[in-house]
Amino acid sequence: MRNVVISGGGRGIGRAIALAVAEPGAHVVITGRTVEALEATAHELRAHGAEATAVPMDVADHASVARGFRRIADLVTSVHVLVNNAGVGGGEAVQGSDIERWRRTLDVNLFGMYLVTRECLPLMPDESRIVNLSSVLGRFGVPGYTAYCAAKHGVIGYTRALALELAPRRITANALVPGWVDTTMATQGMTQGAAATGLTFDAFRTQALDAVPIKRIIQPEEVARLAKFLAAPESGAITGQTYNICGGQTMD
């Protein structure tokens, strides 16, 4: 049986990845803070023929992560794939910003990735796979999003260093860089952007997608298919790489 752990697996991109890897012979463990969303997604995964377990976890809280992985270790003897997907959005100008909100953005999006990986690695055999979620804001800066940009840039550097650290065990680590993806987080980001610029939501959404060369929003399932490829046993020669799936917003 192939065991997969996905943080933030109850909704959005995490849910789509969980559904992509849910098949007979897989045990998909999804973690997150919203129990209702986790249980609903776990039900869907079982309908696809996979074993599924929902584990409540706040990735920014070491005690919560450690407690979650004690439960995971009771469920499975090994973890073959780890997807670090949990994240939060939002932004504000540095001057007058909320210090705790700034810190929380880094804690969830970057420090939490470290905590989850740290607890998961003892369960991972050689030739396992790690997929980390970054963002196009890990490729360029956006005013008012210093915390989010710092965290997502950090994910890319973290992934590259982790790949080298784990290379002797042939455990691969790669990062995904999505652009605007059709999720609740994107809707919240567009709502915030509209308020900051004085535009209506629809006007801001149109402006945002006009800046994407393919002129459309990305579906979570598109990101999930790339994550599934990088998580596959056949992808063992790919590590330390960063894959843009952003409709051409960035080509670095």
Residue frames as qw, qx, qy, qz and C-alpha x, y, z in Angstrom:
[[0.000, 0.887, 0.462, 0.000, 0.00, 0.00, 0.00],
 [0.394, 0.337, -0.013, 0.855, 1.23, 3.50, -0.89],
 [0.305, -0.734, -0.495, 0.352, 0.69, 5.97, 1.94],
 [0.261, 0.511, 0.163, 0.803, 0.30, 9.68, 1.21],
 [0.265, -0.640, -0.465, 0.552, 0.12, 12.58, 3.69],
 [0.206, 0.552, 0.316, 0.744, -1.28, 15.90, 2.48],
 [0.171, -0.403, -0.449, 0.779, -1.37, 18.96, 4.73],
 [0.297, 0.391, 0.018, -0.871, -4.27, 21.29, 4.10],
 [0.019, -0.001, 0.913, 0.407, -5.97, 18.39, 2.34],
 [0.223, 0.472, 0.768, -0.372, -9.57, 19.22, 3.13],
 [0.363, 0.839, 0.308, -0.264, -10.16, 21.89, 0.51],
 [0.194, 0.882, -0.278, -0.327, -8.75, 23.70, -2.51],
 [0.480, 0.606, -0.627, -0.096, -5.55, 22.45, -4.10],
 [0.197, -0.341, 0.874, -0.284, -4.92, 19.99, -1.26],
 [0.710, 0.214, 0.516, -0.428, -8.32, 18.37, -1.79],
 [0.715, 0.603, -0.200, -0.292, -7.70, 18.13, -5.54],
 [0.235, 0.557, -0.794, 0.058, -4.33, 16.44, -4.97],
 [0.439, -0.139, 0.801, -0.383, -5.90, 14.04, -2.49],
 [0.781, 0.388, 0.287, -0.397, -8.55, 13.08, -5.05],
 [0.549, 0.670, -0.458, -0.200, -5.90, 12.67, -7.76],
 [0.171, 0.437, -0.869, 0.155, -3.93, 10.12, -5.73],
 [0.609, -0.074, 0.588, -0.527, -6.97, 8.35, -4.25],
 [0.699, 0.268, -0.543, -0.380, -7.15, 4.90, -5.78],
 [0.957, -0.267, -0.047, -0.105, -7.30, 1.30, -4.60],
 [0.852, 0.064, -0.195, 0.482, -4.07, 0.44, -2.83],
 [0.232, 0.465, -0.210, 0.828, -3.52, 3.96, -1.48],
 [0.410, -0.673, -0.534, 0.306, -4.02, 5.28, 2.03],
 [0.202, 0.578, 0.067, 0.788, -4.42, 9.05, 1.90],
 [0.406, -0.572, -0.498, 0.510, -4.05, 10.95, 5.17],
 [0.141, 0.680, 0.195, 0.692, -5.30, 14.52, 4.99],
 [0.409, -0.412, -0.476, 0.661, -4.59, 17.09, 7.68],
 [0.022, 0.535, 0.219, 0.816, -6.01, 20.52, 8.41],
 [0.025, -0.029, 0.537, -0.842, -7.72, 22.69, 10.99],
 [0.590, 0.040, 0.017, -0.806, -11.33, 22.36, 9.79],
 [0.366, -0.073, 0.919, -0.129, -12.60, 18.94, 10.80],
 [0.639, 0.498, 0.421, -0.409, -15.81, 19.16, 8.77],
 [0.507, 0.722, -0.345, -0.320, -13.93, 19.81, 5.52],
 [0.031, -0.464, 0.885, 0.030, -11.46, 17.01, 6.27],
 [0.489, 0.107, 0.827, -0.255, -14.19, 14.47, 6.95],
 [0.648, 0.617, 0.177, -0.410, -16.13, 15.45, 3.82],
 [0.393, 0.689, -0.564, -0.231, -13.03, 15.04, 1.66],
 [0.222, -0.303, 0.921, -0.101, -12.11, 11.75, 3.35],
 [0.656, 0.326, 0.581, -0.353, -15.57, 10.45, 2.42],
 [0.608, 0.711, -0.158, -0.316, -14.92, 11.37, -1.22],
 [0.106, 0.612, -0.779, -0.082, -11.54, 9.65, -1.17],
 [0.455, -0.059, 0.865, -0.202, -13.08, 6.42, 0.09],
 [0.698, 0.534, 0.300, -0.370, -15.60, 6.59, -2.74],
 [0.476, 0.726, -0.453, -0.200, -12.60, 6.49, -5.11],
 [0.948, 0.063, -0.311, 0.036, -11.43, 3.23, -3.56],
 [0.377, 0.472, -0.547, 0.580, -8.68, 4.56, -1.31],
 [0.543, -0.544, -0.529, 0.360, -8.33, 4.26, 2.41],
 [0.115, 0.655, 0.001, 0.747, -8.60, 7.73, 3.90],
 [0.522, -0.530, -0.510, 0.432, -8.00, 9.25, 7.31],
 [0.019, 0.849, 0.067, 0.524, -8.61, 12.82, 8.49],
 [0.651, -0.295, -0.387, 0.583, -6.15, 14.10, 11.10],
 [0.084, -0.979, -0.155, -0.099, -6.76, 17.54, 12.65],
 [0.715, -0.177, 0.002, 0.676, -3.54, 19.56, 12.65],
 [0.079, 0.993, -0.005, -0.092, -2.36, 23.16, 12.84],
 [0.838, 0.323, -0.095, 0.430, 0.93, 23.11, 10.94],
 [0.152, 0.752, -0.245, 0.593, 2.15, 26.26, 12.69],
 [0.615, -0.608, 0.315, -0.392, 1.87, 24.61, 16.11],
 [0.269, 0.445, -0.852, 0.057, 4.67, 22.12, 16.88],
 [0.364, -0.067, 0.810, -0.455, 2.63, 20.34, 19.55],
 [0.735, 0.381, 0.214, -0.518, -0.27, 19.92, 17.12],
 [0.600, 0.558, -0.529, -0.221, 2.02, 18.60, 14.37],
 [0.052, 0.360, -0.904, 0.225, 3.77, 16.18, 16.74],
 [0.533, 0.094, 0.658, -0.523, 0.43, 14.95, 18.07],
 [0.740, 0.478, -0.057, -0.470, -0.89, 14.49, 14.52],
 [0.522, 0.516, -0.673, -0.093, 2.12, 12.46, 13.45],
 [0.243, -0.216, 0.879, -0.350, 1.90, 10.25, 16.51],
 [0.709, 0.294, 0.427, -0.478, -1.57, 9.35, 15.28],
 [0.659, 0.598, -0.342, -0.302, -0.31, 8.89, 11.72],
 [0.153, 0.481, -0.858, 0.097, 2.45, 6.58, 12.97],
 [0.485, -0.004, 0.771, -0.413, -0.23, 4.49, 14.66],
 [0.730, 0.484, 0.188, -0.446, -2.07, 4.20, 11.34],
 [0.800, 0.574, -0.172, 0.043, 0.76, 3.46, 8.91],
 [0.824, -0.374, 0.144, 0.402, 4.28, 2.11, 9.18],
 [0.458, -0.125, 0.332, 0.815, 5.62, 4.34, 6.42],
 [0.319, 0.821, 0.213, -0.423, 4.82, 7.46, 4.40],
 [0.675, 0.172, 0.479, 0.533, 5.79, 7.30, 0.72],
 [0.217, 0.548, 0.301, 0.749, 4.57, 10.75, -0.32],
 [0.212, -0.608, -0.426, 0.636, 4.37, 14.01, 1.62],
 [0.200, 0.623, 0.369, 0.660, 2.57, 16.99, 0.09],
 [0.256, -0.411, -0.372, 0.792, 3.15, 20.22, 2.01],
 [0.081, 0.536, 0.557, 0.629, 0.14, 22.20, 0.87],
 [0.283, -0.774, -0.510, 0.247, -1.25, 23.97, 3.95],
 [0.340, 0.119, 0.048, 0.932, -1.16, 27.74, 3.63],
 [0.020, 0.799, 0.480, -0.362, -2.85, 31.05, 4.29],
 [0.399, 0.550, 0.279, 0.679, -3.12, 34.13, 2.11],
 [0.241, -0.924, -0.284, 0.088, -3.69, 37.78, 2.84],
 [0.580, 0.195, -0.040, 0.790, -1.53, 40.84, 2.88],
 [0.164, -0.956, -0.230, 0.080, -1.09, 44.39, 4.14],
 [0.356, 0.798, -0.259, 0.412, 1.43, 47.20, 3.88],
 [0.649, -0.010, -0.535, 0.542, 4.41, 46.89, 6.22],
 [0.018, 0.232, -0.294, 0.927, 3.89, 50.34, 7.77],
 [0.528, -0.161, 0.259, -0.793, 1.32, 49.92, 10.53],
 [0.670, 0.038, -0.678, -0.300, 0.95, 46.21, 9.85],
 [0.817, -0.455, 0.133, -0.329, -0.25, 43.66, 12.39],
 [0.004, -0.614, 0.787, -0.054, 2.87, 41.93, 13.72],
 [0.565, -0.081, 0.786, -0.236, 1.09, 38.75, 14.75],
 [0.776, 0.530, 0.220, -0.260, -0.64, 38.42, 11.36],
 [0.399, 0.760, -0.505, -0.095, 2.71, 38.89, 9.58],
 [0.208, -0.446, 0.857, -0.154, 4.29, 36.24, 11.78],
 [0.715, 0.152, 0.602, -0.322, 1.35, 33.86, 11.32],
 [0.706, 0.645, -0.120, -0.267, 1.68, 34.10, 7.54],
 [0.293, 0.627, -0.721, 0.043, 5.29, 32.91, 7.74],
 [0.423, -0.267, 0.796, -0.341, 4.51, 30.34, 10.42],
 [0.792, 0.287, 0.434, -0.320, 1.82, 28.61, 8.36],
 [0.715, 0.674, -0.102, -0.156, 3.31, 28.92, 4.88],
 [0.482, 0.644, -0.561, 0.195, 6.98, 28.23, 5.66],
 [0.182, -0.451, 0.756, -0.437, 7.76, 27.26, 9.25],
 [0.808, 0.009, 0.376, -0.455, 4.83, 24.84, 9.22],
 [0.822, 0.465, -0.308, -0.116, 6.33, 23.12, 6.16],
 [0.244, 0.534, -0.736, 0.337, 9.52, 22.56, 8.14],
 [0.486, -0.263, 0.635, -0.540, 7.62, 21.21, 11.15],
 [0.898, 0.197, 0.131, -0.372, 5.56, 18.77, 9.07],
 [0.715, 0.522, -0.463, 0.045, 8.58, 17.55, 7.11],
 [0.008, -0.538, 0.727, -0.427, 10.62, 17.18, 10.29],
 [0.632, -0.138, 0.591, -0.483, 7.98, 14.95, 11.87],
 [0.882, 0.349, 0.034, -0.316, 7.27, 12.99, 8.70],
 [0.412, 0.664, -0.621, -0.054, 10.83, 12.12, 7.64],
 [0.291, -0.356, 0.859, -0.224, 11.35, 9.34, 10.22],
 [0.718, 0.247, 0.568, -0.317, 8.41, 7.54, 8.58],
 [0.624, 0.699, -0.151, -0.315, 9.68, 7.99, 5.02],
 [0.864, -0.100, 0.396, 0.294, 11.63, 5.14, 3.39],
 [0.264, -0.372, 0.507, 0.731, 14.29, 5.70, 0.76],
 [0.071, 0.157, 0.707, 0.685, 12.97, 6.85, -2.64],
 [0.055, 0.699, 0.647, -0.301, 9.97, 8.63, -1.14],
 [0.239, 0.515, 0.354, 0.743, 8.59, 11.87, -2.58],
 [0.145, -0.604, -0.409, 0.669, 8.04, 15.36, -1.17],
 [0.203, 0.561, 0.445, 0.668, 6.04, 18.01, -3.03],
 [0.210, -0.469, -0.376, 0.771, 5.93, 21.56, -1.62],
 [0.223, 0.791, 0.505, 0.263, 3.45, 24.24, -2.66],
 [0.282, -0.262, -0.028, 0.922, 4.88, 27.68, -3.35],
 [0.294, 0.820, 0.433, -0.232, 3.25, 30.41, -5.48],
 [0.515, 0.647, 0.149, 0.542, 4.02, 32.86, -8.25],
 [0.225, -0.931, 0.108, -0.267, 4.57, 35.27, -5.35],
 [0.787, -0.459, 0.300, 0.283, 7.57, 33.10, -4.61],
 [0.684, 0.307, 0.337, 0.570, 8.94, 34.24, -7.98],
 [0.193, 0.475, 0.097, 0.853, 8.23, 37.99, -7.85],
 [0.116, -0.251, -0.559, 0.782, 7.13, 40.64, -5.39],
 [0.126, -0.662, -0.559, -0.483, 3.73, 42.27, -5.00],
 [0.012, -0.341, 0.338, -0.877, 3.26, 45.43, -2.90],
 [0.628, -0.318, 0.151, -0.694, 1.31, 44.77, 0.26],
 [0.976, -0.068, -0.135, -0.158, 2.20, 41.07, 0.31],
 [0.137, 0.718, -0.647, 0.215, 5.62, 41.13, 1.95],
 [0.565, -0.326, 0.695, -0.302, 4.90, 38.30, 4.40],
 [0.885, 0.290, 0.313, -0.186, 3.33, 36.03, 1.79],
 [0.617, 0.724, -0.305, 0.048, 6.08, 36.76, -0.75],
 [0.101, -0.664, 0.703, -0.235, 8.79, 36.14, 1.84],
 [0.716, -0.146, 0.629, -0.264, 7.23, 32.83, 2.83],
 [0.870, 0.429, 0.217, -0.112, 6.70, 31.59, -0.71],
 [0.412, 0.764, -0.486, 0.105, 10.20, 32.63, -1.82],
 [0.347, -0.537, 0.719, -0.273, 11.39, 30.74, 1.25],
 [0.890, 0.088, 0.385, -0.228, 9.56, 27.59, 0.15],
 [0.768, 0.613, -0.184, 0.030, 11.62, 27.48, -3.04],
 [0.151, 0.700, -0.634, 0.291, 14.93, 27.88, -1.22],
 [0.625, -0.321, 0.608, -0.370, 13.84, 25.37, 1.41],
 [0.930, 0.271, 0.170, -0.182, 12.94, 22.84, -1.29],
 [0.612, 0.673, -0.397, 0.128, 16.28, 23.18, -3.06],
 [0.078, -0.596, 0.709, -0.369, 18.28, 22.70, 0.15],
 [0.760, -0.139, 0.505, -0.385, 16.05, 19.83, 1.30],
 [0.890, 0.424, -0.099, -0.136, 16.50, 18.05, -2.02],
 [0.437, 0.621, -0.597, 0.261, 20.27, 18.06, -1.56],
 [0.373, -0.453, 0.651, -0.481, 19.97, 17.01, 2.07],
 [0.806, 0.021, 0.477, -0.348, 17.83, 14.01, 1.17],
 [0.619, 0.583, -0.440, -0.288, 19.59, 13.05, -2.07],
 [0.036, 0.406, -0.907, 0.102, 21.70, 10.32, -0.39],
 [0.426, 0.139, 0.820, -0.357, 18.40, 8.58, 0.44],
 [0.017, 0.154, 0.737, 0.658, 16.99, 9.24, -3.03],
 [0.053, 0.702, 0.638, -0.311, 14.05, 11.05, -1.48],
 [0.271, 0.385, 0.340, 0.814, 13.05, 13.74, -3.96],
 [0.060, -0.681, -0.442, 0.581, 11.77, 17.20, -3.07],
 [0.223, 0.300, 0.461, 0.805, 10.21, 19.53, -5.61],
 [0.091, 0.449, 0.393, -0.797, 8.09, 22.69, -5.50],
 [0.234, 0.593, 0.669, 0.381, 5.02, 23.79, -7.42],
 [0.085, -0.264, -0.077, 0.958, 4.38, 27.43, -8.28],
 [0.182, 0.633, 0.735, 0.164, 0.68, 28.00, -9.03],
 [0.009, 0.210, 0.105, 0.972, -0.73, 31.28, -10.24],
 [0.522, -0.051, 0.215, -0.824, -4.39, 32.20, -9.78],
 [0.180, -0.083, -0.975, -0.097, -6.16, 28.93, -8.96],
 [0.490, -0.395, -0.340, -0.699, -9.93, 28.64, -8.65],
 [0.497, -0.248, -0.747, 0.366, -10.10, 28.23, -4.86],
 [0.344, -0.857, -0.382, 0.028, -11.59, 29.99, -1.86],
 [0.539, -0.513, 0.036, 0.667, -8.16, 31.49, -1.11],
 [0.309, 0.176, 0.430, 0.830, -8.03, 33.04, -4.58],
 [0.142, -0.748, -0.523, -0.383, -11.52, 34.50, -4.13],
 [0.487, -0.782, -0.222, 0.319, -10.43, 36.00, -0.81],
 [0.509, -0.264, 0.223, 0.788, -7.31, 37.42, -2.45],
 [0.158, 0.418, 0.508, 0.736, -9.28, 38.96, -5.28],
 [0.296, -0.829, -0.461, -0.113, -11.79, 40.41, -2.81],
 [0.521, -0.660, -0.051, 0.539, -8.95, 41.98, -0.84],
 [0.421, -0.018, 0.383, 0.822, -7.33, 43.27, -4.02],
 [0.020, 0.658, 0.546, 0.518, -10.59, 44.80, -5.19],
 [0.390, -0.856, -0.316, 0.127, -11.02, 46.60, -1.87],
 [0.550, -0.486, 0.116, 0.669, -7.45, 47.89, -1.93],
 [0.294, 0.035, 0.474, 0.829, -7.75, 49.26, -5.47],
 [0.314, 0.374, 0.226, -0.843, -11.30, 50.56, -5.29],
 [0.360, 0.126, -0.698, -0.606, -12.50, 48.16, -8.01],
 [0.856, -0.104, 0.093, -0.498, -15.47, 45.84, -7.99],
 [0.693, -0.268, 0.667, 0.041, -14.67, 42.16, -7.50],
 [0.787, 0.475, 0.385, 0.085, -15.51, 41.38, -11.14],
 [0.355, 0.915, -0.179, 0.075, -13.37, 44.25, -12.42],
 [0.308, -0.717, 0.625, -0.015, -10.42, 43.17, -10.29],
 [0.790, -0.016, 0.612, 0.038, -10.82, 39.53, -11.37],
 [0.695, 0.690, 0.180, 0.089, -10.85, 40.56, -15.02],
 [0.116, 0.916, -0.376, 0.081, -7.78, 42.74, -14.52],
 [0.548, -0.522, 0.654, -0.015, -5.96, 39.95, -12.68],
 [0.797, 0.163, 0.573, 0.102, -6.67, 37.33, -15.34],
 [0.531, 0.847, -0.007, 0.019, -5.83, 39.76, -18.16],
 [0.098, -0.826, 0.555, 0.001, -2.29, 39.72, -16.71],
 [0.688, -0.169, 0.703, 0.053, -2.15, 35.95, -17.25],
 [0.083, 0.369, -0.646, -0.663, -0.97, 35.15, -20.79],
 [0.048, -0.194, -0.943, -0.267, -3.50, 32.30, -21.23],
 [0.316, -0.212, -0.094, -0.920, -6.26, 34.66, -19.96],
 [0.743, -0.363, -0.407, -0.388, -7.97, 32.24, -17.60],
 [0.518, -0.589, 0.501, -0.365, -7.92, 30.94, -14.06],
 [0.341, 0.289, -0.894, -0.009, -6.25, 27.59, -13.35],
 [0.820, -0.333, -0.216, -0.413, -8.29, 24.71, -12.00],
 [0.534, -0.599, 0.562, -0.201, -7.13, 22.86, -8.86],
 [0.947, 0.097, 0.307, -0.016, -7.21, 19.60, -10.81],
 [0.638, 0.713, -0.201, 0.210, -4.52, 20.93, -13.16],
 [0.111, -0.737, 0.579, -0.331, -2.18, 21.53, -10.23],
 [0.804, -0.271, 0.466, -0.251, -3.10, 18.12, -8.82],
 [0.928, 0.369, 0.019, 0.037, -2.08, 16.30, -11.99],
 [0.413, 0.719, -0.440, 0.345, 1.40, 17.85, -11.85],
 [0.425, -0.579, 0.568, -0.403, 1.71, 17.03, -8.15],
 [0.942, -0.021, 0.282, -0.179, 0.70, 13.42, -8.85],
 [0.779, 0.558, -0.222, 0.178, 3.39, 13.16, -11.52],
 [0.149, 0.697, -0.546, 0.440, 6.10, 14.43, -9.16],
 [0.615, -0.408, 0.521, -0.429, 4.86, 12.05, -6.46],
 [0.951, 0.203, -0.107, -0.208, 5.05, 9.01, -8.71],
 [0.816, -0.360, 0.367, 0.266, 7.71, 6.29, -8.31],
 [0.732, 0.445, 0.289, 0.427, 8.77, 6.99, -11.91],
 [0.136, 0.946, -0.002, 0.294, 9.81, 10.58, -11.05],
 [0.798, -0.508, -0.023, 0.322, 12.91, 9.58, -9.12],
 [0.629, 0.144, 0.132, 0.753, 15.32, 11.55, -11.33],
 [0.003, 0.718, 0.192, 0.669, 13.54, 14.87, -10.65],
 [0.564, -0.622, -0.414, 0.352, 14.54, 16.69, -7.49],
 [0.356, -0.444, -0.060, 0.820, 15.26, 20.22, -6.32],
 [0.139, 0.274, 0.529, 0.791, 13.13, 21.62, -9.13],
 [0.194, 0.446, 0.413, -0.770, 10.46, 24.32, -9.16],
 [0.183, 0.331, 0.789, 0.483, 7.58, 23.91, -11.59],
 [0.227, 0.202, 0.081, -0.949, 5.49, 26.90, -12.65],
 [0.058, 0.448, 0.854, 0.257, 1.82, 26.20, -13.34],
 [0.066, -0.571, -0.306, 0.759, 0.66, 29.75, -13.73],
 [0.485, 0.762, 0.429, -0.013, -0.53, 30.28, -17.28],
 [0.599, 0.481, 0.088, 0.634, 2.71, 32.04, -18.19],
 [0.269, -0.956, -0.090, -0.070, 2.69, 34.68, -15.42],
 [0.293, -0.790, 0.520, 0.140, 6.32, 33.85, -14.70],
 [0.896, 0.405, -0.183, -0.006, 8.82, 32.00, -16.86],
 [0.105, -0.753, 0.627, -0.173, 11.82, 31.83, -14.52]]
